[in-house]
């Protein structure tokens, strides 16, 4: 598994046996690493909120490409690879957002979002190459789809901006594509006025559906953030902002869910080809951790 280590900063790998290797040569001195994704050619691409996107090959050779030609005020956050192998990052500034596209050699082009759309920074690509992101309209949220042809479709939601206690761990990947092709998303800084709890959302059949989260068996609250998919379900993490605790949820396409209590402040997660779930975790005053979870 590959991961970003923003504290060092470094790009890292962890083997099945737990051996960690980190690469730093080629990174900017003030790199603020956010997210990482695999490309079809075996390279990994990552976002650097200092104003770059980067490529790292299997030998650990790192090359970064500046987006400053398009904007010196925007930070690359989410990153995704589409069905054609193009790399996309979502760059967010204080007043506007835009997509940056890169080919495999780092040649960049800017793609504007519809006027007035302020993205939260997370990004995912589905099997057709459509891009998905969450955007803000005043105090409400919507899911925005950019089709391969370049047209945009917006899916309204009832979600309202909400103050959350400081400071939950925020994953850079808060949208994932399920096996059926539909995007699922977590709602850390949003609340559904029709629900009495945190929710996880799905866009299917041109509409948003929300599932209230149940963690009654856990015994503490957790704010959902990181999300990923495997062959048959959705997994996402929740972080307890008050203590070193977290929740790992599993949700089936029909909305059936199960919560697992874990003694870690969880951030992001991913699944490997064997079906294991890998998570990153960090708590205030504690070093970062990588956890492999196999549920039996």
N, C-alpha and C positions, 0 to 999 in steps of 0.2 A: 504494500500500500504506500502511496505517496501522500505527503502532507506539507503544509507550509508552517514554518516556525517564525512568527513575527517578532518574537522576543530577541532572537539571536542577531539578525535575521538569517534564515537559511531555508533551503528546500530540502526536505528529508524523505527517506524511505524507511519502512520497517518491514522486516522479513517475517515469515510465518513463525520463526523461532524467537522473534522479539529483538533481533539485531537492528539497531538504528544507525543509519548513515546519513550525515548531513553535508550539503554542498553550499558553499558561500561565494566562491570565486565567480565574478560576473554580475553579482547583485550590486545595486546602487548602495552607497554608504548609508543612506537614510531610508532604505526600503521599508515600506509598510505592507507586508504581504497579507493578502486577504483570502484568495481562493485558488484552487488548482483543479484541472480537468485533463482527461486523456484525449489525445488526438488519434485518428486511425493509423498514422504512420509510426506509432509507438512513442512519440514525444509527449511530454506533458507541458501544458500552458498554464500560466498563473497570472493573477492580477496583483499589481503593486500600486497601492493608493497614493504613492509618491508621484504618480504620473506616468506609469509604465505598464505594459504587459510584457511577459517574458516567456521564453521557451527553454526547456531543459530536456536533454536527451538521456538515454539509458546509462550513459557514462557519467552523468552529472555535469556536463558542459552547459552553462547557463548563458543565454543571450537575452538582453532586455531591449525593448523598443519604446521610444518616448511618444506619448500622445500630445505633447505640448504644441505641435503644429496645428492642432485643432482647438485646444483650450488649455490654458495654464491654471484654470480654477476648478477643473473637474478631476475627480479621483476615480480610477477604475476600481470597481467593486466586484460584482458578479462576473463570471466567465463561463462560456459554454462553447461547444463545438457542434456545428450543424451537420446534417446528413451529407452535405457535399464536402465536408472537411474544413470549412472555413471556421476561424476562431472569432468569437464575438465577446466583447466585454461591455458592460453597462457602466458608463462614466457619469457620476453624479457630482454636481456642483451645488452651491447654495440656492440657486434660483432656476436651474434647468438641468436636464439630463439628455444624454445622447448615447447612441450605440456606436461602438468602434469595431470595424471589421478588419481582420487580418488574414492574409493568405499564409501558406506554410513557411514563407520566407520572411514574414514580418512586414510586408507592404500594407500600410494601413489606409483605410478610408473611413470617413465619418458618415453616419446615417442619423438624420434628425428624427426625434419622436414627434408625434402630433403636438401642436401648440398647446401649452398649458399642462402637459403631462409631466409630473415630477415623480420619477421612479424611486423606489426605496432601496434599490441597489442589487436585489437578487435577480438571477437570470437562469433560465433552463431552455434547452432545445429538445424538441420531440423527434421522433424517427423520420418525419417528413421534412424536417428542417425549419419548422415554425419556431419562433422564439416567444417565450412567455415571461412576463414580469408583473410585479405589483406596482400600481401607481396611485397617487394621492390626488383627490379633488377636494380642496378645502379640508373638511373634517371627515370625509368619507373615502373609501378605498375601492379600487376596481382592478380587475385582472386585464392586462393588455396583451393581445396576441399579435405578433408580426408574422404574416404569412411569407412563404418563400418568394412570392411575387412582389412583395414589398408593401402590400396593403395592411392596414391595421383594423383589428376588431376589438372592441371593448366590452367586457362583461361586468356590469355593475354588481356591487355587493352591498349588503346593509351594514357592513363594518364601519365603525366609527373610531376615530382616533381617541386613545385613552391614555391617561397617565399611568405608568407602571412604576412600582417601587424600584429604587436604584439598588443594584444594577445587575440585571440578569445577564447571563452569557448569551451573546447574540451570534448565531451561526451565519456565515456568508451565504449558505445555500438553504433558502427557505421555500423553494419550489422544486418539486421532483415529478418526473413523468412516470406514471404507473404502467404496468405491463399492458393494460388495455389502451394506452396512448393518451390518457387524460392527465392533465396536470393536477397535482395536489399541493397545498401550501399551508404553512403555519402562520399564526397571527399574533406574534409576540406583542406588538404595540397597537393592536386593534381588538375591539370587543364587538360581539354581535349583540345588539340590543334585545334580540329575541331569545337569548340564551342566558342561563344563570351561571355559566362557567366558561372557561376557555374553550375554543373550538378549533377544529382543523377543517379546511375547506377543499372542495373538489369542483373543477369545471368539467361538466359533461353535458352533452345534449344542449349546448349553447346556454347553459345556466349554471349558477353557483349553488352548490349544496353544502351545508355545514353540519358537522357532527360534534355535539358537545362532548368534551373529554371527561372520562370517568377514571379517577385514580383513588377510589374509596379504599382500596386494599393497601395503598401506599402509606397513608397517614400524614402526609404533608402536601402542600401545594407546590406546583412547578409550572413555569411558564414555557410553553412549547416553542421550539426554535428550529434546530437542525432537522432535515428530512431527507430520506432516500427511499428507493424502491428496490425490491428484489423480484424474483420471477412471479410471485403471486400476491404480494401485499405491500403495504406502505409502513415504513418505520420512521419514527421521529423522536427527538429528545426533548426533555423538559428539565429546566434548571431551577432549583430552589435558591432564590437570591439571598436568603438569610443564613444558610448553613451549607455544609459540604454534603449535599444530597442531590439526587436527580432521578428522573423517571425515563424509562425507555418504553414507548408505546408501539404496539403493532396493531394496524387497522387493515381489515380485509376490504376488497372493493365494495362489499355491501354495507360497510360501516361497522361491522363487529370488531370490537377492540379489546385489548388486554394490556395492562400496565405492569411494568416490572420496576421495582425499587432498586436503585443502584447507589452505592455510597460514594458518588463522584459528582462534581459540578460539571455536568455535561455541556458540550458546545455543539460540535458537528459530528457527522457520522457517514459511513458508506458501507456497502456490502461487497464481498469478494465473490469470486466464481465458485467457491465451495459452499456458499451460503452463510458464512460467518459475518457478523456485524462488527465493524470497527468504529470506535468512538474516540474523540478527543475530549479532554476535560481539563479544567483549570479552576482553582479556587483562590481567593485573595490570600496572599501570603504562602501559597503552596506552588510547587513547580508544576509545569504542564505534564499531562499524562496521556498515554494512548492505551485504550482498553480493547481487547478482543472479547466478544461475547458470543458464546455458542449456546443456544437454547435447546434443551432436550425435554 
